[in-house]
Amino acid sequence: MINRRTHLYLALFLLPWFLLYGISSIPFSHGQYFEELDKAKKLPLYTKVEERLNYAMPPTEDLKAFGDQIVKDTNLSGNYGAYRQGPNRIDVYIYTFWQSMQVKCFLDERRILVEKRRFRWDHFLTGMHAKGGFEQGGVSDAWAVLVDLTSVGMLLWVLTGLIMWWRIPSTRKWGWVALAAGFLTFALFIARL
């Protein structure tokens, strides 16, 4: 009884997360299709918000500190990361749940270009799917805790399902078939990677 109720309530708790990961897997698997669909709109992905010339670049040795200063100087907010694009360029990507910005920093020209990314549902969904980690703090940490709970919940859901299957002898034959088919297809894909 406890096992079945645990299985049932875990399924209800995990439902939004299964929907998120299920739906967001579609644009991951069919990225080229969504790119072609977006290209047909003939809209730029980024639009210029601001450009600054003769910008006093912060030191570039520590990319985290560099990103901190760029975000502060541009009055943007959100999670961010700074990435070197070559010897004379660093890009800082700033993102919130609904919006993404990028600041292109042309070091040799002492110029920054702030651009806003156009909202796309496929990018939003894949961003939610891939979001994780405890690096950013705040709401991002809460999201990471919920992802951890979801992972543990999925493992418990599998365990309670296996216990239910084993306790109902009439389901064992087809259960073995399903279990073997699942492991076989998984092993075949792993062997082919």
C-alpha positions as CSV (number, residue, x, y, z in Angstrom):
1,M,0.0,0.0,0.0
2,I,2.8,2.5,1.0
3,N,4.7,1.5,-2.2
4,R,1.7,2.1,-4.5
5,R,0.9,5.5,-2.9
6,T,4.5,6.6,-3.1
7,H,4.6,5.6,-6.7
8,L,1.3,7.5,-7.4
9,Y,2.2,10.7,-5.6
10,L,5.7,10.7,-7.0
11,A,4.1,10.5,-10.5
12,L,1.9,13.5,-9.7
13,F,4.8,15.5,-8.2
14,L,7.1,14.7,-11.2
15,L,4.4,15.4,-13.8
16,P,5.5,19.0,-14.6
17,W,9.2,18.0,-14.7
18,F,8.4,15.0,-17.1
19,L,6.4,17.4,-19.3
20,L,9.3,19.9,-19.3
21,Y,12.0,17.4,-20.1
22,G,9.7,15.6,-22.6
23,I,8.6,18.7,-24.5
24,S,12.0,20.3,-24.4
25,S,13.6,17.2,-25.8
26,I,11.8,17.8,-29.1
27,P,13.7,21.0,-30.1
28,F,16.9,19.3,-28.9
29,S,16.4,16.4,-31.2
30,H,15.0,18.4,-34.1
31,G,17.2,21.5,-33.8
32,Q,17.8,21.8,-37.6
33,Y,14.1,21.8,-38.2
34,F,13.5,24.7,-35.8
35,E,16.5,26.6,-37.2
36,E,15.0,26.3,-40.7
37,L,11.6,27.3,-39.5
38,D,13.2,30.4,-37.9
39,K,15.3,31.3,-41.0
40,A,12.1,31.4,-43.0
41,K,10.9,34.3,-40.8
42,K,14.0,36.3,-42.0
43,L,14.3,38.1,-38.7
44,P,17.7,38.8,-37.0
45,L,18.3,36.8,-33.9
46,Y,20.0,39.7,-32.2
47,T,19.2,43.4,-32.3
48,K,21.5,46.2,-31.3
49,V,20.6,47.9,-28.0
50,E,23.7,50.1,-27.4
51,E,27.2,50.6,-28.6
52,R,30.0,52.3,-26.6
53,L,33.2,53.6,-28.2
54,N,36.3,54.4,-26.2
55,Y,35.1,52.1,-23.4
56,A,37.6,51.6,-20.6
57,M,37.9,47.8,-20.6
58,P,38.4,46.1,-17.3
59,P,41.4,43.8,-16.8
60,T,40.9,40.6,-18.8
61,E,43.0,38.1,-16.8
62,D,40.0,37.0,-14.7
63,L,36.9,36.5,-16.9
64,K,34.6,36.3,-13.9
65,A,35.7,39.8,-12.7
66,F,35.6,41.0,-16.3
67,G,32.0,39.8,-16.6
68,D,31.1,41.4,-13.3
69,Q,32.3,44.8,-14.4
70,I,30.6,44.6,-17.9
71,V,27.3,43.7,-16.3
72,K,27.6,46.5,-13.8
73,D,28.6,49.0,-16.4
74,T,25.8,48.1,-18.8
75,N,23.1,48.1,-16.0
76,L,22.0,44.6,-17.0
77,S,20.9,41.9,-14.6
78,G,20.6,38.2,-14.6
79,N,22.9,35.2,-14.7
80,Y,25.9,35.6,-16.9
81,G,29.1,34.2,-18.2
82,A,32.1,35.7,-19.9
83,Y,33.8,33.8,-22.8
84,R,36.9,34.6,-24.7
85,Q,36.2,34.5,-28.5
86,G,39.8,35.2,-29.5
87,P,42.8,37.3,-28.5
88,N,40.8,40.6,-29.0
89,R,37.3,39.7,-28.1
90,I,35.3,38.6,-25.0
91,D,31.6,38.0,-25.1
92,V,29.5,38.3,-22.0
93,Y,26.1,36.5,-22.1
94,I,23.5,37.7,-19.7
95,Y,20.3,35.7,-19.3
96,T,17.1,35.7,-17.3
97,F,14.2,33.2,-17.5
98,W,12.6,35.1,-20.4
99,Q,15.4,37.2,-22.0
100,S,19.0,36.9,-23.2
101,M,21.5,39.6,-23.9
102,Q,25.0,39.6,-25.2
103,V,27.8,42.1,-24.8
104,K,30.5,41.8,-27.4
105,C,33.7,43.4,-26.1
106,F,36.2,44.3,-28.9
107,L,39.3,44.8,-26.8
108,D,41.6,46.2,-29.4
109,E,38.9,48.7,-30.5
110,R,37.9,49.6,-27.0
111,R,34.3,49.1,-28.1
112,I,31.4,47.2,-26.6
113,L,28.2,46.2,-28.5
114,V,25.1,45.3,-26.4
115,E,22.6,43.1,-28.2
116,K,19.2,41.6,-27.2
117,R,18.3,38.2,-28.4
118,R,14.9,37.7,-29.9
119,F,12.7,35.3,-27.9
120,R,12.3,31.8,-29.4
121,W,10.3,29.1,-27.8
122,D,12.7,26.4,-28.9
123,H,15.7,28.2,-27.3
124,F,13.6,28.9,-24.2
125,L,12.7,25.2,-23.8
126,T,16.2,23.8,-24.4
127,G,17.5,26.5,-22.0
128,M,15.2,25.2,-19.3
129,H,16.1,21.6,-20.1
130,A,19.9,22.3,-19.8
131,K,19.6,24.7,-16.9
132,G,21.3,23.5,-13.8
133,G,24.1,23.9,-11.3
134,F,24.7,26.0,-8.2
135,E,27.1,28.6,-9.7
136,Q,24.8,31.5,-10.0
137,G,23.0,31.7,-6.7
138,G,19.4,32.9,-5.9
139,V,16.6,31.4,-7.9
140,S,19.0,29.4,-10.0
141,D,20.1,27.5,-6.9
142,A,16.4,26.8,-6.0
143,W,16.0,25.5,-9.6
144,A,19.0,23.2,-9.1
145,V,17.6,21.9,-5.8
146,L,14.4,21.0,-7.5
147,V,16.2,19.3,-10.4
148,D,18.1,17.3,-7.7
149,L,14.8,16.4,-6.0
150,T,13.3,15.4,-9.4
151,S,16.3,13.2,-10.1
152,V,15.9,11.4,-6.7
153,G,12.1,11.3,-7.3
154,M,12.6,9.6,-10.7
155,L,14.9,7.0,-9.1
156,L,12.3,6.3,-6.4
157,W,9.6,6.2,-9.0
158,V,11.5,3.5,-10.9
159,L,12.2,1.6,-7.7
160,T,8.6,1.6,-6.6
161,G,7.5,0.6,-10.1
162,L,9.8,-2.4,-10.0
163,I,8.5,-3.4,-6.6
164,M,4.9,-3.2,-7.8
165,W,5.7,-5.2,-10.9
166,W,7.4,-7.9,-8.9
167,R,4.5,-8.1,-6.4
168,I,2.0,-8.9,-9.1
169,P,3.0,-12.3,-10.5
170,S,0.7,-12.0,-13.5
171,T,2.7,-9.1,-14.8
172,R,6.1,-10.7,-14.5
173,K,6.3,-12.4,-17.9
174,W,5.6,-9.2,-19.9
175,G,7.6,-7.2,-17.4
176,W,10.7,-9.3,-18.1
177,V,10.1,-8.7,-21.8
178,A,9.8,-4.9,-21.3
179,L,12.8,-4.8,-19.0
180,A,14.9,-6.9,-21.4
181,A,13.9,-4.8,-24.4
182,G,14.7,-1.6,-22.5
183,F,18.1,-2.7,-21.5
184,L,18.8,-4.2,-24.9
185,T,18.0,-1.0,-26.8
186,F,19.9,1.0,-24.3
187,A,23.0,-1.2,-24.7
188,L,22.8,-1.2,-28.5
189,F,22.7,2.6,-28.6
190,I,25.6,2.9,-26.1
191,A,27.6,0.4,-28.2
192,R,27.1,2.4,-31.3
193,L,28.0,5.8,-29.9
